[in-house]
Amino acid sequence: MLFGLDGVEIGLIIVFITLFSAILSGFPVAFAIGGAGVISFGIIAALDSAGLLIHQAIDTNTQAFADVVSTGINPDAISIFTHPELPRYATGVFPDGWQTALDRNVSFIVNRINERVLAGQSIETLLAVLMFVLMGIVLERSKIANDLLTTMARVFGPLPGGLAVSIVVVGAFLAASTGIVGATVVTMGLLALPTMLRNNYSPELATGVIAASGTLGQIIPPSIVIVLLGTLAGDLYSAAQESRAQLAGCTDALTYLGEPAVVSVGTLFQAALLPGILLALLYAGYAFVYALFNPSKAPAVELAGATGEVITRGEKLTWFLFAPIAIIVGTVLFANVGIVGSQDTTVNSFTTSGEAASLRTNVDAQCQASMIELHGQEAWDRAVEEQRAIDQGDGGVESTRLSDEQVAEAEILKAQNAAPIGTGMSILAMIFGLMLVVGRGIAPTDEPKPLIVGTAGVLLLLLLDVVVIAPTTSASATLFWMVVPGAMMLYGAKHAAARMGRNELIRVVFPPLVLIVAVLGSILGGITNPTPAAALGAAGAIMLAAYRKLREQNRDTWVIVYATLAVIATILIGINFDLRINTEVVSAGSWFGFFLAYGAYAFAFFGLLYACWVLFTSGVLTPAVRETAKVTSMVFTILIASQLLNLVVISFGGEHYIQKFLQSFDNEFKVFLIVMLVLFVLGFVLDFLEIIYIVVPIVGPVIYGGSFDPKWVTIMIAVNLQTSFLTPPFGFALFYLRGVAPKEVTTGHIYRGVAPFVLIQVVGLALLWFFPGIVTIVPDLIPN
C-alpha cells in the first residue's frame, strides 16, 4: 500500500486536494468542481493502473466471516472498521477497471442531469430558487432595504444600542424576503455601517452585528439554503430509512417507523421559523446588553424623522394595543365557543374505510423485535390490541359509495351543526377591523365618519352572515348580500389606509411585511408548496418595487393598487366558487364566478406587465434579471458539476468507505457531532452550495438513517453552516463585509466584532441540540 494507506483513503485525499486546489485557483467555482472531478479521476485511474492503489477488502468467503454472520449480524453492517480482525484480500480501487467506472460515470451523469435538472421531481422545487432570488434582488435594487434601515433606525435609535437592534430587525426582514446572505451583508454594510460609525458606535459591534444579521438569510425562511437542502433531504431520508428498515428485518420504512419516511421543503420552512427567530432575538439581546454595559460604544441616537400628529399616551394604548387585542382575542374566543367556525357542507361520497392499527403487526419475528426496540413494548401491545379489535369488529369493512339521498341528509345535518359565522367572514371582518382601529389611532383628530361607516359595514357583514347567509347559500347569492357591507368596509378601509400612509413606520414596513406574510403564510399554513409561493413573492416584489418607483416619480399608482386587489379577488373567488366549467352541468353561479375570476386574473396580469415596464424604464428590471440569471445559473451549474464529483467518489468506493467509517461508531450522537464538526470546518473554505451538493450526499445516508428527526438534522446543518460563515478567518460573510467597509474599519475590527456572535451561534446550536422541540413544535402544530 502506498504510504501505508488504503487505496480508497488515498483516492479521497486526492479528490479533496484537487478540489481545494481548483477552488483556490481562481477559476469559477462551478467549473472548478467539475474540473476537479475529471482531474482527480484521471490521477486515481493512473495510480490504480500502475498497481499503486491497493484496497483491503473483507474476504466474505472465509469461515471467520460466516461465523460473524451466524451471530445474527447483517452482512451489510460488517466492515473493516467494525471487524478489523476478519481476513482480507487485496484488490484495486476500481474492481472492474477504471474503464468500466468511466462508462458508468458518463451514463450516471447523463441520467442524473435528466433526473435532477431537466425532468426530475425536484426540478419544480429548484425553480423556487430562481424566483426567491428574483424576489430578493428586486427588493434590494428598488431601495426598499434602504427604507427599512432608515425607518427602523428611527424607531429603535433612542434605545441603548438601538441602531444595532434595528440592524438585527432589518436583517431578519431581508432574510425573510431575500434569503441571499451576500446581498444582505453588502446592502447593510453600505447603508448602515457609515451611520453607526458616525454616531460613535464601536467598529467591533457595528461590523459584528451587520455580519451576523446578514447570515440570518441562511436559516429564516424562505431560505435558499433550506430549499436546496430540502430537495436532497427528502430523497436521503427516504432511502436511508428504507435501508434502516431492511437492516432491521422489516420490508419497508412505513412498517418499521409506523409513518411515511418523507420530509418536504414546506415542512422544513416550518421547522426553521423558530430557530431563525431565536437567533435574531439572541443577536438583539446581546446588542442591547452590550449597550447597557458600554454606553459610550453603543449610544442611544435620536434620528430626525418625519413629524406627524401628536398622539397622547391614552390614545396610543387604546387604538394600538387594547382595540387590536380585543378584536383578535374576541375572534379566537368566538371560535372556541362555536360562534365562529367552518360552514363547509361538503360531504364525502364514500363511507369511512376501516381503521388501521397504529403499527403494522403482521410482521415476522425479527421485524417485531426491531419495532419493539424502536417504539417500546407498550406501543406494540397497543397496536396488537387495536388490530384485534379491528379484526373482531367492523373496522375492516371497505369503503362504500353513499346514495344521493344519504349525501343530501348528511349535508343538511352538517349545515345545521355549522357555526353561525363562517371562518372566512370572521377573518375578513378581523382584517378590516384592525385596519380601521389602526387608522383611527394614526390620526385621532381626523373626521371619524368614514371609519364609523367602515365599522358599521363590518358589523352588518357579521349580522348578515348570522341571519341571512346560511351554509347552503350559493356563492353568487353570498356575494350579492356582501355588496352593501363590502362597499361600506372598503370605503372605511380606503380612508384608514390613507391615514396609515402618513405614518412612516407603517408606510415602509407594512408592504414588505404583507408580502412576507403572503409568501410564508401560504407555505407554513400548508396552502401551497414553495414554488407557487415563490412565484407569488417574485410577482409581489416586482409590483411593490414598481409602486415605489411610481411614488418617487409622482406618477399615478392606481394600476398597481387595483392589480393587487385583483390578485386578492382572484384568490377569494377561487376559494368560494366552483370554477370547473368542463363538467357536464355547469351552474350559472359557476359561470359567473369563472368570468369574474378570469377578468380579475387578466387585470392582475396586466398590472404585473405594467410593473415590469415601470421597472424596465427605471433601470431596475434589467440588472435584477441579469443578476438573477447569474445566481441561478451558478446554482444549476454547481449542481451538475457536483454530481460529477460525487460520481467520481462513488466509482472508487470513497462514499461507501466514509459511510462505513461513520456507521462503525455505536453512538449516533457521536456520529452526528463528527459530521457537524466536519461541515463546520469545510464551511471555512467551501460555499454552502458545494457543501450541500458534494458533502451532504456522502454523509446523508448515515445521519438521515438513524433515529433523529430529519427536520432537526436539516436545520442543525443549516445553522451550522451559518456559524461557519461567520467564523474568522475564512467566514464568507466577513469577506463580503470587508469588501464594502470603510478604510478606517480594519480586518481586526471585523474579526473581534463577530467573535461574540460566533459564540451566540454556538449557544443557539446547543439550544437546538438539547431542546429539539424548538425545531419540531411548529411542524407538529401546523397540519401538512
N, C-alpha and C positions, 0 to 999 in steps of 0.2 A: 504493500500500500504506500502511496506517495505521502511523505512526511508523517507516516503513521496514522493518517486519517482515512476514514472510509471514503470510497469514491463519491458517494452521494453527498457527503459533507463537503468535499472539495468542490463538487458541482454547485452547491448552494453558495459557497464562498465566492466562486467565480461569477455567479449571477449577480450577487449583491454588490461586489466590487465594480463589475461592469456597469450596473445600473447607476450607482452613485457617481462613477466617473462620467457617464454620459450626461447625467443631470447637471453636474458641475462644469461640463464642457462649454456651456453657453448655448447649446442647441435648444430649440423649442422643446418643452418637456414631452409633449405628445410623441414627437419623432425620436427623442432620446430614449424613451421607454421601448418603443418598437425596435430601434436600432440595438439597444442593449439585449433584447431577446434574440435577435439574429446573431449578433457577435458572440454572446455567451454560448449559444447553441453550437456555433462553429468551433469554439475553443474546446468545449466539453467533448464534442464528437471527435475532434482530432486527438485529444488525450486518451479517449476511450479506445480509438482505433490503434493507438500506439501501445495499448495494454497498461497504461499508467493509472487508470482509474479502476480500482477493484472494489466491488461491493460485497460485504459479508452478509449473506442471506441465510436465514434459518433453514436447515435441511428438514423438510416435512416428511421425508421418507424413512426417518430413523425411529427406532423403538422409543427413544427418550421423548421424542415429540408425541408419539402415540400415548405414552404414559401420562403426559401432561393433559392431553385431550380427554383421556379416560377419567380424569378427576372432575370433569364437568365444565371445564373452561372452554369457552367458544374459541375455535381456531383463529377467528378474525381478531380476537383480543390478545393473541400471543405475538410478541415482538422481541427484538434483541434487547430492548430496554426493560421489559418485564421479566424475561427469562434469558439472561445473558449466558447461562450455563449450557444451553442447548447446542448441539453440534451445528456447525455452519459450513457453507461451501462458498467458494469464491466465484464471482460472476461479474460481467461487465455491467455498467450502469444502464446501458440500453440492452435489455435481454434479447431482443430480436435484431439488434444492429441499429445504428443511427439512421440508416436509410429508411427503415420501416417507421421509426419515430418521426422522421421528417414528413413522410407521406401522411401519417396520422395527423400531425400538426397542421399541415396545409388543409386537410379535409375538415378538421375540427374548427379551424379559424373561420373557414367559409361558412360552416354550419352555425357557429356562434354569432357571427356577424348577422346572419339571417334571423337567428332567434332573438338576439339581444338588441339589435339596432334597426333592422328593416321590418320584420314581420312578427316579432315575438309578442307575448302578452305584456312584457314590461315596457314596450315602446310607448304605450298610452301614458303610463306613469312618468316616463322620461320626458314626454312632451310638456309636463308640468314645469320642468326645469326651465325650458325656453320661456314660458310665459311668466313665471315668477321673476326671472332675470329681467325681462322686458318691463315688468311692473316696477321693480326696484330702480332700474336705470331711468325710467321716465320720471318717477317721483324725485330722484336725485337731480336730474338735469333741469327740471322745472322749478328749482329753488324752493320746493316745499320743505325740504330738510332745513334750509336756512331759516324759513319762517318758524319752524318748530323750535329750533335752537334759540332764536331771539325771544320768542314768547315764553318758553319755559324758563329762560334765564330771568325774565322779568317777574315770573311767578315765584320762583324759588330763591332768587338772588338775595332778598333780605334775610334769609335764614343763614345760620352758621354753615359754611361750606355749601351754600345754596347753588352756586354755579356748578360745582361738581355733581350735586344731586340732580340738577337739570340735565347734565350730560348723560347720566345714567338713564333718566326717563326718556330722553330723546333717543338714546341708543336702543332702548327696548322698543320704542316706536318704530325706528328704522329697521330693527331686526325683524319685527313682525310684518313689515311692509316690503323689505328687500331680501333679507336672508343672505346678503353678499358682504362678507367681512371686509374685504379690501375697500370697497366703495364706502362703507360706513366709517371706517377708521380715517380714510383720506378726507372725506367730507367734514367730519367733526374736527380733524386736525387743522384743516384750513380755516374753518369758521370759528371754532370755539377756543383753540389754543391761544391765539393772539389776545382775545378778550380776557381770558383768565390771567394771562401774564400781565396785561395792563392793569388789572385790578389786584395786583400783588399776590396772586396765588403762587404757591411753591411750584417750581417746574416739575418736581417729582410727582406731586399729587395730580397736577394737571395732565401730564403725559400718561401717568398710570391709569387714571380714570377714563381717559379717552381710549387708550388701547384696550382696556378691559371691556368697556361698554361696547366697543366695536365688535368684539368677538361674540357678543350675545346672539348675533345672527347665525352662529353655529348651532344653537340649541332652541331658541324661541321660534315656534312655527309661524309662517311656513318656511322652514329652513331647507335650503338646497341640500345640505348635508343629510338631513333626515330623509328627504326624498330619495337620494341616491342610496343611502344605507338601507332604506325600506325596500327598494327593488331587489336588493341582494338578500336581506334578512328573511323575507318570506320564503324564498327558494331554499336558503341554507337551513332554516329552522325545520321546514317540512321534510327535506331529505335527511337531515341529521336525526330527527325524531323517528323517521321510518327505520333508519339503521339501528337506532337505540331499541326500538320495539322488537325488531327481529333478533337482536342480540339477547333480548330478554325472553325470547321464545314465543312472542306474540306475532300474529300475522300482519298487523298494521299498527300505526300510531294511534288511530282512533280507539282501537280496542285497548291498547296499553294505557293511554293517557285518560281515556274517558271523555275526550273532547278533541275536535279537529286541531291539527297542528298547523295553524295558519296565523299570520300576522300581516297587517296591511299598513300602508303609509298613513292612512287616516287615523288608525289606532295609535301609531307612533306619534302623530301630531298631538293627539290627546295626552299621551304619556309624557311628552316633552313640555307641556304647558306649565305645570307646577315647578319642575326643576329650573326652567328659564326664569320664572318669576322669583323663585328663591334666590338664584344667583344675583338678579338685579337688586333685590332687597338687601342682600349682603353687601353688594358694592355701595349702595346708597347709605346703608347704615355705617359702613366704615368711613365714608367721606364725612358724614355728619359728626361721628365721634372724634375723628381726627381734627375737625374744625373746633370742637369744644376744647380740646386739649392744646391746640396750636392755633389760636385765633389770628395770629399775625400772618400765618401761612395759608389760611383759607378764610379771609374776612367776609362778613356779610356785605352785600353790594346792593345799593338802590339804583336800579337802571331806569332811565327815563322811558316812559311808555305812553301810550295813548290815554288821554284823560276822558272819563265818561261821567255818567250821572252818579252823584254821591248816594250811596245806599246805606241805610242805617243797619246796625247790628241785628235789630229785631227783624227787619225785612229780609236780611240775608238768611237768618235762621228759618224764617217762615217759608220763603219761596225756594231756597236752595237745599234745605235739609228736611224740615218737617213735612211739607207738602209732598215732595217726591217720595219720601219714606212711606207716607200714608197711602199713596197710590200703589206703590209696589207691594207693601205688606198687605193692603186690603185685597189686592188681586190674588195673592198667594193664599190668604185666609179663605176667601170665597171658593178658591179651587179645592181647598182641603175639606170644606163642609159640603161640597157638591153643588154649589150655586154656579160655579164656572167649571166647565169640563167639555169633553168631546160630545159632539152632536152627530157623529158619524153613524149612519144606519146601515152601512154595508154589511151584508151577511154572507158568510162563506157558503157556497152552494153544496158543500160536502160536509158530512159529519166528521167529527174529530176522530182520527185514527187511533188505534190502541196505543196506550202509553208504553214507553220503554223504560227499562231499569236504568239507574244512574251509571252503572258499569255493565259491560257485557260479561255474562257469566258462563256462556257456553264455550270455554277455552280449555286447553289441555293443562296438565298439572304444572308444567314449567312456567307457562304464562300466568297461571293462577298465583303461583308463588311470587312471581315478579310483581304482579299487580298488588298483592297484599303488602309486599315490601314497600311499594310506592305509595299506595293510598291508605294503608293501615287495615287491620283486621276488621275494625268496626265498619268502615266504609264498604268492605267486601261483603260482610254479613248483611248489611242494609240492602245492598244490591241484590243479594240472593233472595231476601225476603220480598223485595219488590218484584222480582221475576216470578217467584212462587205465586204471589197474589195475582199477577197478570195472567199466569197460566191457568189458575183456578177460576178466575172471574172472566169478565168480558173485555179485559184490557187488550186482548189480542185481535179484536174484531177489526175488519178492514173498513176503510172509509167508504161511505156510500153517498150518492147524489140525493139531495133533498128535492122534493117536488116543488112546483111553483107556489102551491098553497102554503107549504111549510116555510118557504123563504119569505112569503108575504107576512105570515104570522110572526116570524122571527124579527122582521123589520119593524112591525108595529110594536112589538114588545120592547125592542131596543129604543125606538123613538119615545115610548112612554117613560123609559128609565133614564133618558138623556138629561143632561144638566140644562137648566133654564137659559143660561148664557153660554154660547159657544166659546171655545178656546181662542179661535181666530178673532172673534169680535172683541173679546176681553183684551187681547194683545194690541189690537188696533186702538181701542179706547185708551189703553195704558200709554202707548206711544204718543198719541195726540195730547193726552192729559199732561204728560211730562213736558212736552213742548210748550204747552200753554202756561204752566206754572213757572217754568224757567224764563219764558218770555216776559211774564209779569214781574219776576224778580229782577231782570236786567233793567227794566225801565218802569219802576212802580208809579211814577207820576204821569205817565202817558195815559191817553184815553183808554179806559178799560173795556169799553163796549165791544170791540172786535173779539177780545178774549172771552168776554161773557157769552157772546154768540157761539164761539167755538166750544165752550164748556157746555152750553145748552145742547149743542149738536151731539157731543159725546154722551150726555145723559139720555137724549132722545134715541140715539142708536141702541143703547143698552135696553131702554124701555121697549122699543120695537122688537128687539131680539127675544125679550121675555113674553110679550103679549101677542105679537103678530107673526114673527118669523119662527116657524116650527122646524124641527129637524128634517121633516119631509118636504119643506118648501123648496121649490126648484131654485137653481142658481140665478136664473133670469128674474124670477119674482123677488128673490132676496136683493138682487141688485136694484130693482125698482124701488123697494122700500128704503134702501140705503141712500137714494139720490138726495133727498132733502137733508137728513142729518150729515151726510157726507159733504154736501156743499157748505153747510154751516161750519163743520170741522175744518175744511180746507180754508175757508175764509179766516177763521181764527188763527190757524196754523201759519197762514201767509204773513199775517201781522206779527205773530210771535217770532217767526224766522227772521223777519226784517229787524226786529228788536235785538235778537240774539246776534245778528250780524254786526251790531255795533260793538259787541264785546270781543276784544282781540283774541282772548284765550279760546272762546268758543269758535270764532271765525276761522282760526288757524288749526285748532286741534280736532274739531268736530268732523270735517270732511274726511281726512285720512283715517280717523277713528272709525267712522262708519264703514269705510272701505275695508279696514282690517276686520271689523266685526262680521261684515258680509262674507268675506273670504274664509276666515277661520271658523265662523259660526256654522257655515254650510258644511265644513269638513268635520269639525268637532261634534256637531249635532248629528252626524250620520246622514245628512240630507243628500250629499253627493260625495264623490271621490275627489282627490286633489286636482285632477286635470281640468274638469269643468270649473272648479273653484278658481284655479289659476287663470283660466280664460276670463272669468268674471273680474278677477283682480287686475289683469292687464288692461281690459277694456275700461274698467273704472279708473285706473291710474291715468289713462290717456284722456278721458273726459274730465277728470279732476285737474290735470295739468292744463288742458285747453281752457277750462273755466278760469283758472288763474291768469293765463295769458290774456284772455279777453278782458278781464278786470284791469290788468295792467295797461292795456291799450285803450281803456274807456269805451269798449265796444259792448254791444248788447249780448247778454248771455242766455237769452230765452231758449235758444235751440238746445243748449247743453242741459239746462234745467228741465225742460219738458221731455227731453230724451231720457233723462234719468228717471223721471216719473213714468215714462212709457215702459222702461225696464221693470219697474216695480209693478205696474199694471199688468204686464205680460205674465209675471210670476203669479200674481194673485188670481188672474183669470185661469191660468193653467191649473191652479190648485182647486178652484171652486167649480169649474165647468168640465164636462166631459167633451174633450176636443177631438174625439175619434170620429171622423167623418167617412171612414172607409168601411163602416159596418152596414148591414142590410137596412136597418131602420135608424135614421138619424133624426132626433127631435129638433124642433125649431130653436129651443134653447141652446142646443149644441152648435147649430149653425150660427146663431147669434154670437155665442162665445168665441167660436172659431174666427169669424171675421173681425171681431173686436180684438182678439189676441194677435191676429195677423197684422192688423193695422197698427197696433201698438209696437209690435216687433219691427215692422217696416220703418216706423218713425225712429225707433231706438237705433236701428242700423244706420239710418240717415244721419242721426246725431253722432254716431261713432265716426262715420266717414268725415263729417264736418269737423269733428275734433281733430282727426288726423290731419286734415287740411290746415287747420289753425296752427298745429304744432309744426307742420312742414314749412309753412310760410314764416314761422317764428324761429326756424333754425334749431328746433328741439328734436323733431322726429328722426331726421336723417342720422345724426350722431348716435341717437339712442338705439335705432335699429342696427346700425353698424356695430356698436358695442355689444349688443345682444347676440348678433351673428358671431362675433369673435369668441365670446364666452361659451356659447352653446357648441360652436364648432370645436373648441378646445375640449369641452366635456366629452363629446362623442368620439373625437379622435383619440383621446386618452383611454376611453372605454375600449376601443378596438385594439390599441397598442397594448394595453394591459392584459387583454385576453391572450394576445400572442405571447407575452412574457409568462403568463400563468401556464400556458400550454407547454412552454419550454421546461418550466419547473416540474410539471406533471410528467413529462416524457421521460426524464431520467430518474423518477421516483422521489424527487425532492419534497413534493407536497405530502406524499404518504409517509415519508421519513419524519417530517415535522409533526404530523398528526400523531404518529405512534409515540413520539417522544412526549408530547403533551399528555396523551392518554396513559402514559406509564405512571403518572402521579395518581395516588389513591385519593387525593382530596381535590375536588373540583374547584373549591375556592382558591386553592394554591395555583391551580392551572390558570384560572381567570386572572389572578393577580399577576402572574408571569406575563400573560398576554397584554394586560393593561400597561405594564412597565415597558414592554417591547414597543407597543404603539406610542407610548409617551416619548420614548427616545426617538423613534422614527419620525415623530411629528416635528422634530427639530430640522430635519433635512428633506422631508417629503411633504408635499402638499396633501390636503385631505383627499383629493381625487385619486392620487397614486395609492394612498393607504387603503382607501375604500375598495379600489378595483384590483389591487395587487396583493395586499396583506390579508385583508378580511376574508376573501375566498379561501385562503390557505388555512387560517386558524378557525374560520367559521364553523366547519363541521364538528370541531371539538367543543367550542364554547356554546354553540347552539344545540349541541347534542346531549347536554346534561339536564339537570332538573331546574335550572334557572328560568325565570320568566323571560321570554325573548324580548319583550318591551324593555325590561330593565337592562338587559345586556346591551341592547342597541343604544339606549340613552346614556349608559355609562361610557360606551365607546365615544359617543358624540361629545360628552362633557370632557372626557379625557383628551380628545383631540383639541378641544377648545383650550384646555390648560397648556398643552404643549405649544400652542400658537402664541402664548403669552410669555413663555419661559425664556429668559436670556440664556445664551447669547444668540440663539438661532430662531427665536419665535417670529413667525411671518408678520404678525401684527406690529411688531417692533420695527421691522424694515419698512412697512407701509408708513408708519408714523415718522420714522427718521427721514423719509423722503420729502415730507411736507413741513417738518418742524423748522422754526426759525433758527438762525445760526447760533443765537445765544443759548439754545437748548442743546445740550450735549448728549452723546450716547449714554454717558454715565447717568445723567438725569433720568433718561428713559428706563435704563436697567433698574436703578434704585426705585423708580416710581412704580414699576409693575411688580416688584417683589412682594409687597403686601397682598396684591390681588392674586398672585400665584398661590399664596398661602390660603386666601379665601377660596380659590378654586379647589384646592386640596381639601379644605373643610367641607365644601359643597359635595365633593366626591365621597368623602367619609360619611356625610349625612345620607346620601343616596345608598351607600353600601350598607349602613346599619339600619336604615329606615326605607326599605324598598317601596313601602306603601306610598311614598311621595310620588313615585313614578306610576304606580298601578291604580291609584284611587280614582283618578278621572276616567280612564277607560272602563273601570268597573261600574262607575255611576252612570255613564252615558251608554245607551244601547247602541250596538253596531249592526 
